[in-house]
Amino acid sequence: MTTIKDVAERAGVAPSTVSYVLSGSRKISDDTRRSVQQAIDELGYHPRASARALRGTRTNVLALALPRATGGYRAVDGRFTIDISDAARSHGYDVLLMTDQEGVPGLRRIARSGQADGAVLMAVEMEDPRIDVMRELDFPTALLGRSADDDALPWTDLDWEAAAALSIHELAAAGHRDIAYLATTEHEIQARRGYALRGVAGARRAAPETGTEVRVHQSTGDMARLARRVHALLTGEHPPTALVVQHVAALPHILAAIAAAGLRVPEDLSVMAVGNLPDDVGGRDLPRIELPVSEMSAQVTRLAVEAIAARAEGPARSPAAHRLIAPVLMPGPRAAPPRPRTGR
C-alpha cells in the first residue's frame, strides 16, 4: 500500500511537504506542488480513502470542478461559484473549488481520497472525459451544462439552441432578413463546450424556419481582434441589419466597435444579447435572453445532493435526471425594425 513517505521519496521532498500540498495549509511553490501531484498520480496514492470508507462517514462537501486557465477570470464563473456555494449551504454542504486545468486527475484524486461526497462539473464539453471517469468511479456527480449524452449523468442547462433560435425569430418578426450571429469564442467552440455548439446550432436551425440569412461568426478573447472582426462585418459589402451576440462578456467592446463603425443601436443596427448575467447593466438597453444563474445553480446542487443520497441507498438506479430550462425574452426593449441605409 502506497504511503505518504513513498510519495515524498518519489517527489524528492519531505513527507510534511506532501501533507501541506494535500491539505493546502501552507503556501507551496508551483514547481513543488506539481512534483508532488505527479508522484501522487503515478503511485496512485489516495489519502484517507480506506479509513473514511471504514467509518462510512460523509464530509458534507461538494467538489465544484471549474477548468480555468491560469490567471483567467470570467464573471459568469464567479457568479455561478457564489450561487452554487449558497445553494450547497442550504443543503448542509460546503464547496471545495477545483480550478485545475487537468480536470481528470484532480477529480480522480478527490473521488478516491474521500475529500468530498459528490461533485458538480462546470464548463461541460459535448464529449467530456470527466463524465466517464465519474461514472467509472461511481462518484455522485451533476453537470452544470449539457453533454452529448443526456443519460450519462444528472444535468441542468439553459436550452441554448432554443435561446439562439428565439433571438433569430424575434429579429425576423421585426422584419430583419440579414442577421449576423456572433457566437462564443474560438477556444470554446474548438473545446466543444455544449453551450457554444448548441447556440450555433440554434442560430442555423432558425434561418430556414424564418426565411432569413443568418451568418455565424466566431468571437475571440482578444478584444483588439474582435473589434477588427466586428468592423469588417459591419462595413463589408453585405452588412447585416441585426446582430445577435452570444459572447456577452465582450458586449461593451462590441458596442464600442459598432459605434466606431459609425452605426447607432438600434437605429442603424439591432443588437440582441443571448446569455446575459442577471443585473448586468451592460445589456440592459438591449433585447436580451438572460442566463438563469440562480435557477441553474439551485437545480445542479439539488441534483448532486440527490445523487449522493441515491448512492447511499444502494445499487438500484433510475435514469439520470435532468432539467432543461426554456429561454425567456426579458421584459424591456424589443427588436427594432431594420432601417433603410444611406450610402457609405
Secondary structure, DSSP 8 states (H G I E B T S, - for coil): ---HHHHHHHHTS-HHHHHHHHHT-S---HHHHHHHHHHHHHHT--TTHHHHHHHT----EEEEE----TT---HHHHHHHHHHHHHHHHTT-EEEEE--S-HHHHHHHHHHHTS-SEEEE-S-BTT-HHHHHHHHTT--EEEES--S-TTSS-EEEE-HHHHHHHHHHHHHHTT--EEEEEEEEHHHHHTTBHHHHHHHHHHHHHHHHHT-EEEEEEE-S-HHHHHHHHHHHHHSSS--SEEEES-GGGHHHHHHHHHHTT--TTTT-EEEEEEE-TT-GGGTTS-EEE--HHHHHHHHHHHHHHHHHHHHH-S------EEEE---B-SS------------
